[in-house]
Amino acid sequence: MNKKNILIVGGYGEVGGKIAKLLLRSYPNRIVIAGRNIEKAKLFCARCNHLATPIQMDVSKTVNPQQLEGVALVIMCLEQQDTAFTQLCLREGIMYIDITASYAFLKKLEDLHPIAEQHHSTIVYSVGMAPGLTNLMAMHAAQQLTTIDQLHISILLGAGDTHGTAAVLWILDQLNQPYHLNYQHKRQTITNFTNRRVVQFKGVGKRSLYQFNFSDQHTLTKHFSTSQIVTRMGFDVESLNRFVSFLQKSRLSYMLKLDKVQKLLASAIQKIKIGSDVCGIKVEAIGRDQFEERAVAITFLEHDESMVTAKIAATIATELLEHHHPAGAYHIEELFTIETIKKHFTFSSLIEEFS
């Protein structure tokens, strides 16, 4: 059977819907919108002039392989607990993209490399703004230097942006999940939203950013094993940064362990718009160029973080569908570069600074 369809799991959600609309421009009548709620899937497809096909699918349960007939590529936009569905896709020879930000789950995907090779399939993960664009920017900045001592990845999120429920819940959940970083053979335990650093974003100004457990700082150690890599996050509203920092220091964040509190706060965050929809990344690479100390900074600034993630996912989907890539499981920077992203769409700001 000729496989040509693109199955988007969670395709009627905040990010999945935007990915679908972007891909429909090039692949009309080849997009399948999958999710547990068939009525939402049908409604989304109707809004797309029925150029996409709805299908009911619950990837947390056993999926019938027949539902994957004719599918060339799956784009996963939901958080998963295990890799059963991913492995099913691989056994069916289907290419796979995952936009999850969870490092714990990304490690599970890494382990699928032998299975992907065996079935001549390709998985690409760390696809989105962070991780994703952060990885590509870090690689690009590092390539300007001979050796890298430090990589600082700073992520700015708009408090007034329309973030998906899953993304908001993930951020809230992380506040009570300490994580570990290894540097110079020492294991450091980090509490999320601590270790403040003030970062200047052109067009926005200075903002307080705090260490946060994005996966890029873990996975990039593959390429820079002796470098200190730190990822920080903050919001465009400085008072919100200080408030979340206060919650963390006062230990009131422990209340967020309760599911009901998490969901109530997530709902409030999505309804109350106190900032803008700006989003940004600044990557600072510090090291040496030959024998001279040098620093390189790359800044990215856009609007609508979910659209940025959607554009990157749609770009990688197009690359997989239109060009041959090796079988196996790969983080985005292991197959692609910043040039891959830039040639498909234009960012409003991608500035390089050298000092």
Contacts in CASP RR format, 6 or more apart in sequence:
PFRMAT RR
TARGET T0000
AUTHOR 0000-0000-0000
METHOD contacts of the structure
MODEL  1
MNKKNILIVGGYGEVGGKIAKLLLRSYPNRIVIAGRNIEKAKLFCARCNH
LATPIQMDVSKTVNPQQLEGVALVIMCLEQQDTAFTQLCLREGIMYIDIT
ASYAFLKKLEDLHPIAEQHHSTIVYSVGMAPGLTNLMAMHAAQQLTTIDQ
LHISILLGAGDTHGTAAVLWILDQLNQPYHLNYQHKRQTITNFTNRRVVQ
FKGVGKRSLYQFNFSDQHTLTKHFSTSQIVTRMGFDVESLNRFVSFLQKS
RLSYMLKLDKVQKLLASAIQKIKIGSDVCGIKVEAIGRDQFEERAVAITF
LEHDESMVTAKIAATIATELLEHHHPAGAYHIEELFTIETIKKHFTFSSL
IEEFS
1 69 0 8 1.000
1 70 0 8 1.000
2 70 0 8 1.000
3 70 0 8 1.000
3 71 0 8 1.000
3 72 0 8 1.000
3 94 0 8 1.000
4 30 0 8 1.000
4 70 0 8 1.000
4 72 0 8 1.000
5 30 0 8 1.000
5 31 0 8 1.000
5 32 0 8 1.000
5 70 0 8 1.000
5 71 0 8 1.000
5 72 0 8 1.000
5 73 0 8 1.000
6 23 0 8 1.000
6 27 0 8 1.000
6 30 0 8 1.000
6 31 0 8 1.000
6 32 0 8 1.000
6 71 0 8 1.000
6 72 0 8 1.000
6 73 0 8 1.000
6 74 0 8 1.000
6 75 0 8 1.000
6 317 0 8 1.000
6 321 0 8 1.000
7 32 0 8 1.000
7 34 0 8 1.000
7 55 0 8 1.000
7 68 0 8 1.000
7 71 0 8 1.000
7 73 0 8 1.000
7 74 0 8 1.000
7 75 0 8 1.000
8 16 0 8 1.000
8 17 0 8 1.000
8 19 0 8 1.000
8 20 0 8 1.000
8 23 0 8 1.000
8 31 0 8 1.000
8 32 0 8 1.000
8 33 0 8 1.000
8 34 0 8 1.000
8 74 0 8 1.000
8 75 0 8 1.000
8 77 0 8 1.000
9 34 0 8 1.000
9 35 0 8 1.000
9 57 0 8 1.000
9 59 0 8 1.000
9 74 0 8 1.000
9 75 0 8 1.000
9 76 0 8 1.000
9 77 0 8 1.000
9 78 0 8 1.000
9 85 0 8 1.000
10 16 0 8 1.000
10 17 0 8 1.000
10 33 0 8 1.000
10 34 0 8 1.000
10 35 0 8 1.000
10 77 0 8 1.000
10 78 0 8 1.000
11 17 0 8 1.000
11 19 0 8 1.000
11 20 0 8 1.000
11 33 0 8 1.000
11 34 0 8 1.000
11 35 0 8 1.000
11 41 0 8 1.000
11 44 0 8 1.000
11 77 0 8 1.000
12 33 0 8 1.000
12 35 0 8 1.000
12 37 0 8 1.000
12 40 0 8 1.000
12 41 0 8 1.000
12 43 0 8 1.000
12 44 0 8 1.000
13 77 0 8 1.000
13 164 0 8 1.000
14 162 0 8 1.000
14 163 0 8 1.000
14 164 0 8 1.000
14 165 0 8 1.000
14 167 0 8 1.000
14 306 0 8 1.000
15 77 0 8 1.000
15 99 0 8 1.000
15 164 0 8 1.000
15 167 0 8 1.000
15 306 0 8 1.000
15 309 0 8 1.000
15 310 0 8 1.000
15 313 0 8 1.000
16 75 0 8 1.000
16 77 0 8 1.000
16 310 0 8 1.000
16 313 0 8 1.000
17 33 0 8 1.000
17 44 0 8 1.000
17 310 0 8 1.000
18 306 0 8 1.000
18 307 0 8 1.000
18 310 0 8 1.000
19 75 0 8 1.000
19 77 0 8 1.000
19 310 0 8 1.000
19 313 0 8 1.000
19 314 0 8 1.000
19 317 0 8 1.000
20 31 0 8 1.000
20 33 0 8 1.000
20 44 0 8 1.000
20 48 0 8 1.000
20 52 0 8 1.000
21 48 0 8 1.000
22 310 0 8 1.000
22 311 0 8 1.000
22 314 0 8 1.000
23 31 0 8 1.000
23 314 0 8 1.000
23 317 0 8 1.000
23 318 0 8 1.000
24 31 0 8 1.000
24 48 0 8 1.000
24 51 0 8 1.000
24 52 0 8 1.000
26 318 0 8 1.000
27 321 0 8 1.000
28 51 0 8 1.000
29 51 0 8 1.000
29 52 0 8 1.000
29 53 0 8 1.000
31 48 0 8 1.000
31 51 0 8 1.000
31 52 0 8 1.000
31 53 0 8 1.000
32 52 0 8 1.000
32 53 0 8 1.000
32 54 0 8 1.000
32 55 0 8 1.000
32 71 0 8 1.000
33 41 0 8 1.000
33 44 0 8 1.000
33 45 0 8 1.000
33 52 0 8 1.000
33 53 0 8 1.000
33 54 0 8 1.000
33 55 0 8 1.000
34 41 0 8 1.000
34 54 0 8 1.000
34 55 0 8 1.000
34 56 0 8 1.000
34 57 0 8 1.000
35 41 0 8 1.000
35 55 0 8 1.000
35 56 0 8 1.000
35 57 0 8 1.000
35 58 0 8 1.000
36 56 0 8 1.000
36 57 0 8 1.000
36 58 0 8 1.000
37 56 0 8 1.000
38 54 0 8 1.000
38 55 0 8 1.000
38 56 0 8 1.000
41 54 0 8 1.000
41 55 0 8 1.000
41 56 0 8 1.000
42 54 0 8 1.000
44 52 0 8 1.000
44 54 0 8 1.000
45 51 0 8 1.000
45 52 0 8 1.000
45 53 0 8 1.000
45 54 0 8 1.000
55 67 0 8 1.000
57 63 0 8 1.000
57 67 0 8 1.000
59 76 0 8 1.000
59 78 0 8 1.000
59 80 0 8 1.000
59 85 0 8 1.000
60 80 0 8 1.000
60 81 0 8 1.000
62 84 0 8 1.000
63 85 0 8 1.000
63 88 0 8 1.000
65 88 0 8 1.000
65 92 0 8 1.000
68 74 0 8 1.000
68 88 0 8 1.000
68 89 0 8 1.000
68 92 0 8 1.000
68 94 0 8 1.000
71 89 0 8 1.000
71 92 0 8 1.000
71 94 0 8 1.000
72 94 0 8 1.000
72 95 0 8 1.000
72 321 0 8 1.000
73 94 0 8 1.000
73 95 0 8 1.000
73 96 0 8 1.000
73 97 0 8 1.000
73 317 0 8 1.000
73 320 0 8 1.000
73 321 0 8 1.000
74 89 0 8 1.000
74 94 0 8 1.000
74 95 0 8 1.000
74 96 0 8 1.000
74 97 0 8 1.000
75 97 0 8 1.000
75 99 0 8 1.000
75 313 0 8 1.000
75 317 0 8 1.000
76 85 0 8 1.000
76 86 0 8 1.000
76 96 0 8 1.000
76 97 0 8 1.000
76 98 0 8 1.000
76 99 0 8 1.000
76 100 0 8 1.000
77 99 0 8 1.000
78 166 0 8 1.000
79 100 0 8 1.000
79 102 0 8 1.000
79 105 0 8 1.000
79 166 0 8 1.000
79 170 0 8 1.000
80 86 0 8 1.000
80 100 0 8 1.000
80 105 0 8 1.000
82 108 0 8 1.000
83 108 0 8 1.000
83 109 0 8 1.000
83 111 0 8 1.000
83 112 0 8 1.000
86 96 0 8 1.000
86 98 0 8 1.000
86 109 0 8 1.000
86 112 0 8 1.000
86 123 0 8 1.000
87 112 0 8 1.000
87 115 0 8 1.000
89 96 0 8 1.000
89 121 0 8 1.000
90 96 0 8 1.000
90 112 0 8 1.000
90 115 0 8 1.000
90 116 0 8 1.000
90 119 0 8 1.000
90 121 0 8 1.000
90 123 0 8 1.000
91 115 0 8 1.000
91 119 0 8 1.000
92 119 0 8 1.000
93 119 0 8 1.000
93 120 0 8 1.000
93 121 0 8 1.000
94 121 0 8 1.000
95 121 0 8 1.000
95 122 0 8 1.000
95 123 0 8 1.000
95 320 0 8 1.000
95 321 0 8 1.000
96 121 0 8 1.000
96 122 0 8 1.000
96 123 0 8 1.000
96 124 0 8 1.000
97 123 0 8 1.000
97 124 0 8 1.000
97 125 0 8 1.000
97 127 0 8 1.000
97 313 0 8 1.000
97 316 0 8 1.000
97 317 0 8 1.000
97 320 0 8 1.000
98 105 0 8 1.000
98 106 0 8 1.000
98 109 0 8 1.000
98 123 0 8 1.000
98 124 0 8 1.000
98 125 0 8 1.000
98 127 0 8 1.000
99 127 0 8 1.000
99 128 0 8 1.000
99 309 0 8 1.000
99 313 0 8 1.000
100 106 0 8 1.000
100 125 0 8 1.000
101 130 0 8 1.000
101 131 0 8 1.000
101 167 0 8 1.000
101 170 0 8 1.000
101 214 0 8 1.000
101 215 0 8 1.000
102 170 0 8 1.000
102 215 0 8 1.000
103 179 0 8 1.000
103 213 0 8 1.000
103 214 0 8 1.000
103 215 0 8 1.000
103 218 0 8 1.000
103 219 0 8 1.000
106 125 0 8 1.000
106 126 0 8 1.000
106 131 0 8 1.000
106 215 0 8 1.000
106 219 0 8 1.000
106 331 0 8 1.000
109 123 0 8 1.000
109 125 0 8 1.000
109 329 0 8 1.000
110 329 0 8 1.000
111 329 0 8 1.000
112 123 0 8 1.000
112 328 0 8 1.000
112 329 0 8 1.000
113 328 0 8 1.000
113 329 0 8 1.000
116 122 0 8 1.000
116 123 0 8 1.000
116 327 0 8 1.000
116 328 0 8 1.000
116 329 0 8 1.000
117 327 0 8 1.000
117 328 0 8 1.000
119 327 0 8 1.000
120 327 0 8 1.000
121 327 0 8 1.000
121 328 0 8 1.000
122 320 0 8 1.000
122 325 0 8 1.000
122 326 0 8 1.000
122 327 0 8 1.000
122 328 0 8 1.000
122 329 0 8 1.000
122 330 0 8 1.000
123 328 0 8 1.000
123 329 0 8 1.000
123 330 0 8 1.000
124 316 0 8 1.000
124 320 0 8 1.000
124 330 0 8 1.000
124 331 0 8 1.000
124 332 0 8 1.000
124 335 0 8 1.000
124 336 0 8 1.000
125 329 0 8 1.000
125 330 0 8 1.000
125 331 0 8 1.000
125 332 0 8 1.000
126 132 0 8 1.000
126 135 0 8 1.000
126 215 0 8 1.000
126 216 0 8 1.000
126 219 0 8 1.000
126 331 0 8 1.000
126 332 0 8 1.000
126 333 0 8 1.000
127 309 0 8 1.000
127 312 0 8 1.000
127 313 0 8 1.000
127 316 0 8 1.000
127 332 0 8 1.000
128 308 0 8 1.000
128 309 0 8 1.000
128 312 0 8 1.000
128 313 0 8 1.000
128 332 0 8 1.000
129 155 0 8 1.000
129 279 0 8 1.000
129 280 0 8 1.000
129 281 0 8 1.000
129 305 0 8 1.000
129 308 0 8 1.000
129 309 0 8 1.000
129 312 0 8 1.000
130 153 0 8 1.000
130 155 0 8 1.000
130 214 0 8 1.000
130 216 0 8 1.000
130 231 0 8 1.000
130 233 0 8 1.000
130 281 0 8 1.000
131 214 0 8 1.000
131 215 0 8 1.000
131 216 0 8 1.000
131 219 0 8 1.000
131 331 0 8 1.000
131 332 0 8 1.000
132 216 0 8 1.000
132 312 0 8 1.000
132 332 0 8 1.000
132 333 0 8 1.000
133 281 0 8 1.000
133 300 0 8 1.000
133 308 0 8 1.000
133 312 0 8 1.000
133 341 0 8 1.000
134 153 0 8 1.000
134 155 0 8 1.000
134 214 0 8 1.000
134 216 0 8 1.000
134 231 0 8 1.000
134 281 0 8 1.000
134 283 0 8 1.000
135 216 0 8 1.000
135 219 0 8 1.000
135 220 0 8 1.000
135 331 0 8 1.000
135 332 0 8 1.000
135 333 0 8 1.000
136 332 0 8 1.000
136 333 0 8 1.000
136 336 0 8 1.000
136 337 0 8 1.000
136 338 0 8 1.000
136 340 0 8 1.000
136 341 0 8 1.000
137 153 0 8 1.000
137 281 0 8 1.000
137 283 0 8 1.000
137 298 0 8 1.000
137 300 0 8 1.000
137 338 0 8 1.000
138 151 0 8 1.000
138 153 0 8 1.000
138 216 0 8 1.000
138 220 0 8 1.000
138 229 0 8 1.000
138 283 0 8 1.000
138 285 0 8 1.000
138 333 0 8 1.000
139 220 0 8 1.000
139 223 0 8 1.000
139 333 0 8 1.000
139 337 0 8 1.000
139 338 0 8 1.000
140 283 0 8 1.000
140 298 0 8 1.000
140 337 0 8 1.000
140 338 0 8 1.000
141 151 0 8 1.000
141 283 0 8 1.000
141 284 0 8 1.000
141 285 0 8 1.000
141 296 0 8 1.000
141 297 0 8 1.000
141 298 0 8 1.000
142 148 0 8 1.000
142 151 0 8 1.000
142 223 0 8 1.000
142 224 0 8 1.000
142 285 0 8 1.000
144 285 0 8 1.000
144 289 0 8 1.000
144 296 0 8 1.000
144 352 0 8 1.000
144 354 0 8 1.000
145 285 0 8 1.000
145 287 0 8 1.000
145 288 0 8 1.000
145 289 0 8 1.000
145 294 0 8 1.000
145 296 0 8 1.000
146 287 0 8 1.000
146 288 0 8 1.000
146 289 0 8 1.000
146 290 0 8 1.000
147 287 0 8 1.000
147 288 0 8 1.000
148 224 0 8 1.000
148 227 0 8 1.000
148 285 0 8 1.000
148 286 0 8 1.000
148 287 0 8 1.000
149 227 0 8 1.000
149 228 0 8 1.000
149 286 0 8 1.000
149 287 0 8 1.000
149 288 0 8 1.000
150 227 0 8 1.000
150 228 0 8 1.000
150 229 0 8 1.000
150 230 0 8 1.000
150 284 0 8 1.000
150 285 0 8 1.000
150 286 0 8 1.000
150 287 0 8 1.000
151 217 0 8 1.000
151 220 0 8 1.000
151 224 0 8 1.000
151 227 0 8 1.000
151 228 0 8 1.000
151 229 0 8 1.000
151 230 0 8 1.000
151 283 0 8 1.000
151 284 0 8 1.000
151 285 0 8 1.000
151 286 0 8 1.000
152 197 0 8 1.000
152 230 0 8 1.000
152 232 0 8 1.000
152 282 0 8 1.000
152 283 0 8 1.000
152 284 0 8 1.000
152 286 0 8 1.000
153 214 0 8 1.000
153 216 0 8 1.000
153 217 0 8 1.000
153 229 0 8 1.000
153 230 0 8 1.000
153 231 0 8 1.000
153 232 0 8 1.000
153 281 0 8 1.000
153 282 0 8 1.000
153 283 0 8 1.000
154 197 0 8 1.000
154 199 0 8 1.000
154 201 0 8 1.000
154 209 0 8 1.000
154 231 0 8 1.000
154 232 0 8 1.000
154 233 0 8 1.000
154 281 0 8 1.000
154 282 0 8 1.000
154 283 0 8 1.000
154 284 0 8 1.000
155 209 0 8 1.000
155 212 0 8 1.000
155 214 0 8 1.000
155 231 0 8 1.000
155 232 0 8 1.000
155 233 0 8 1.000
155 234 0 8 1.000
155 280 0 8 1.000
155 281 0 8 1.000
156 199 0 8 1.000
156 201 0 8 1.000
156 204 0 8 1.000
156 207 0 8 1.000
156 209 0 8 1.000
156 233 0 8 1.000
156 234 0 8 1.000
156 235 0 8 1.000
156 236 0 8 1.000
156 278 0 8 1.000
156 279 0 8 1.000
156 280 0 8 1.000
156 281 0 8 1.000
156 282 0 8 1.000
157 163 0 8 1.000
157 233 0 8 1.000
157 234 0 8 1.000
157 235 0 8 1.000
157 236 0 8 1.000
157 279 0 8 1.000
157 280 0 8 1.000
157 305 0 8 1.000
158 235 0 8 1.000
158 236 0 8 1.000
158 237 0 8 1.000
158 275 0 8 1.000
158 276 0 8 1.000
158 277 0 8 1.000
158 278 0 8 1.000
158 279 0 8 1.000
158 305 0 8 1.000
159 235 0 8 1.000
159 236 0 8 1.000
159 237 0 8 1.000
159 240 0 8 1.000
159 273 0 8 1.000
159 274 0 8 1.000
159 275 0 8 1.000
159 276 0 8 1.000
160 236 0 8 1.000
160 273 0 8 1.000
160 274 0 8 1.000
160 275 0 8 1.000
160 276 0 8 1.000
160 277 0 8 1.000
161 276 0 8 1.000
161 277 0 8 1.000
161 278 0 8 1.000
161 279 0 8 1.000
161 303 0 8 1.000
161 304 0 8 1.000
161 305 0 8 1.000
161 306 0 8 1.000
162 270 0 8 1.000
162 277 0 8 1.000
162 304 0 8 1.000
162 306 0 8 1.000
163 269 0 8 1.000
163 270 0 8 1.000
163 305 0 8 1.000
163 306 0 8 1.000
164 270 0 8 1.000
164 306 0 8 1.000
165 266 0 8 1.000
165 270 0 8 1.000
167 306 0 8 1.000
168 266 0 8 1.000
168 269 0 8 1.000
168 270 0 8 1.000
169 262 0 8 1.000
169 263 0 8 1.000
169 266 0 8 1.000
172 256 0 8 1.000
172 262 0 8 1.000
172 265 0 8 1.000
172 266 0 8 1.000
173 256 0 8 1.000
173 262 0 8 1.000
174 192 0 8 1.000
174 212 0 8 1.000
174 213 0 8 1.000
175 192 0 8 1.000
175 193 0 8 1.000
175 244 0 8 1.000
175 247 0 8 1.000
175 248 0 8 1.000
175 253 0 8 1.000
175 256 0 8 1.000
176 192 0 8 1.000
176 253 0 8 1.000
176 254 0 8 1.000
176 256 0 8 1.000
176 257 0 8 1.000
177 192 0 8 1.000
177 213 0 8 1.000
178 189 0 8 1.000
178 190 0 8 1.000
178 191 0 8 1.000
178 192 0 8 1.000
179 189 0 8 1.000
179 190 0 8 1.000
179 192 0 8 1.000
179 213 0 8 1.000
180 187 0 8 1.000
180 188 0 8 1.000
180 189 0 8 1.000
180 190 0 8 1.000
181 187 0 8 1.000
181 188 0 8 1.000
181 190 0 8 1.000
181 217 0 8 1.000
181 218 0 8 1.000
181 229 0 8 1.000
181 230 0 8 1.000
182 188 0 8 1.000
182 221 0 8 1.000
183 228 0 8 1.000
184 226 0 8 1.000
184 228 0 8 1.000
190 211 0 8 1.000
190 213 0 8 1.000
191 211 0 8 1.000
191 248 0 8 1.000
192 210 0 8 1.000
192 211 0 8 1.000
192 212 0 8 1.000
192 213 0 8 1.000
192 248 0 8 1.000
193 210 0 8 1.000
193 211 0 8 1.000
193 212 0 8 1.000
193 233 0 8 1.000
193 244 0 8 1.000
193 245 0 8 1.000
193 247 0 8 1.000
193 248 0 8 1.000
194 210 0 8 1.000
194 211 0 8 1.000
194 245 0 8 1.000
194 248 0 8 1.000
194 249 0 8 1.000
195 210 0 8 1.000
195 211 0 8 1.000
195 232 0 8 1.000
196 208 0 8 1.000
196 209 0 8 1.000
196 210 0 8 1.000
196 245 0 8 1.000
197 208 0 8 1.000
197 209 0 8 1.000
197 210 0 8 1.000
197 232 0 8 1.000
198 206 0 8 1.000
198 207 0 8 1.000
198 208 0 8 1.000
198 209 0 8 1.000
199 206 0 8 1.000
199 207 0 8 1.000
199 209 0 8 1.000
199 232 0 8 1.000
199 282 0 8 1.000
200 206 0 8 1.000
200 282 0 8 1.000
201 207 0 8 1.000
201 280 0 8 1.000
201 282 0 8 1.000
201 299 0 8 1.000
201 301 0 8 1.000
202 299 0 8 1.000
202 301 0 8 1.000
202 349 0 8 1.000
202 351 0 8 1.000
203 301 0 8 1.000
204 236 0 8 1.000
204 278 0 8 1.000
204 301 0 8 1.000
207 234 0 8 1.000
207 235 0 8 1.000
207 236 0 8 1.000
207 238 0 8 1.000
207 241 0 8 1.000
208 234 0 8 1.000
208 238 0 8 1.000
208 241 0 8 1.000
208 242 0 8 1.000
208 245 0 8 1.000
209 232 0 8 1.000
209 233 0 8 1.000
209 234 0 8 1.000
209 241 0 8 1.000
210 232 0 8 1.000
210 233 0 8 1.000
210 234 0 8 1.000
210 241 0 8 1.000
210 244 0 8 1.000
210 245 0 8 1.000
211 230 0 8 1.000
211 231 0 8 1.000
211 232 0 8 1.000
212 231 0 8 1.000
212 232 0 8 1.000
212 233 0 8 1.000
212 234 0 8 1.000
213 231 0 8 1.000
214 231 0 8 1.000
214 233 0 8 1.000
216 229 0 8 1.000
216 231 0 8 1.000
217 229 0 8 1.000
217 230 0 8 1.000
217 231 0 8 1.000
219 331 0 8 1.000
220 229 0 8 1.000
220 333 0 8 1.000
221 227 0 8 1.000
221 229 0 8 1.000
222 331 0 8 1.000
223 333 0 8 1.000
234 241 0 8 1.000
235 241 0 8 1.000
235 244 0 8 1.000
235 275 0 8 1.000
236 275 0 8 1.000
236 276 0 8 1.000
236 278 0 8 1.000
237 274 0 8 1.000
237 275 0 8 1.000
240 274 0 8 1.000
246 252 0 8 1.000
247 253 0 8 1.000
255 261 0 8 1.000
256 262 0 8 1.000
256 265 0 8 1.000
276 303 0 8 1.000
277 303 0 8 1.000
277 304 0 8 1.000
277 305 0 8 1.000
278 301 0 8 1.000
278 302 0 8 1.000
278 303 0 8 1.000
279 301 0 8 1.000
279 302 0 8 1.000
279 303 0 8 1.000
279 304 0 8 1.000
279 305 0 8 1.000
279 308 0 8 1.000
280 299 0 8 1.000
280 300 0 8 1.000
280 301 0 8 1.000
280 302 0 8 1.000
281 298 0 8 1.000
281 299 0 8 1.000
281 300 0 8 1.000
282 297 0 8 1.000
282 298 0 8 1.000
282 299 0 8 1.000
282 300 0 8 1.000
283 297 0 8 1.000
283 298 0 8 1.000
284 295 0 8 1.000
284 296 0 8 1.000
284 297 0 8 1.000
285 295 0 8 1.000
285 296 0 8 1.000
285 297 0 8 1.000
286 294 0 8 1.000
286 295 0 8 1.000
287 293 0 8 1.000
287 294 0 8 1.000
287 295 0 8 1.000
288 294 0 8 1.000
294 354 0 8 1.000
294 355 0 8 1.000
295 354 0 8 1.000
295 355 0 8 1.000
296 352 0 8 1.000
296 353 0 8 1.000
296 354 0 8 1.000
296 355 0 8 1.000
297 352 0 8 1.000
297 353 0 8 1.000
297 355 0 8 1.000
298 350 0 8 1.000
298 351 0 8 1.000
298 352 0 8 1.000
298 353 0 8 1.000
299 349 0 8 1.000
299 350 0 8 1.000
299 351 0 8 1.000
299 353 0 8 1.000
300 347 0 8 1.000
300 349 0 8 1.000
300 350 0 8 1.000
301 347 0 8 1.000
301 348 0 8 1.000
301 349 0 8 1.000
302 308 0 8 1.000
302 347 0 8 1.000
302 348 0 8 1.000
302 349 0 8 1.000
303 348 0 8 1.000
311 344 0 8 1.000
311 345 0 8 1.000
312 332 0 8 1.000
312 341 0 8 1.000
314 344 0 8 1.000
315 340 0 8 1.000
315 341 0 8 1.000
315 344 0 8 1.000
315 345 0 8 1.000
316 332 0 8 1.000
316 336 0 8 1.000
316 340 0 8 1.000
318 344 0 8 1.000
319 325 0 8 1.000
319 336 0 8 1.000
319 340 0 8 1.000
325 335 0 8 1.000
326 335 0 8 1.000
338 350 0 8 1.000
342 350 0 8 1.000
END
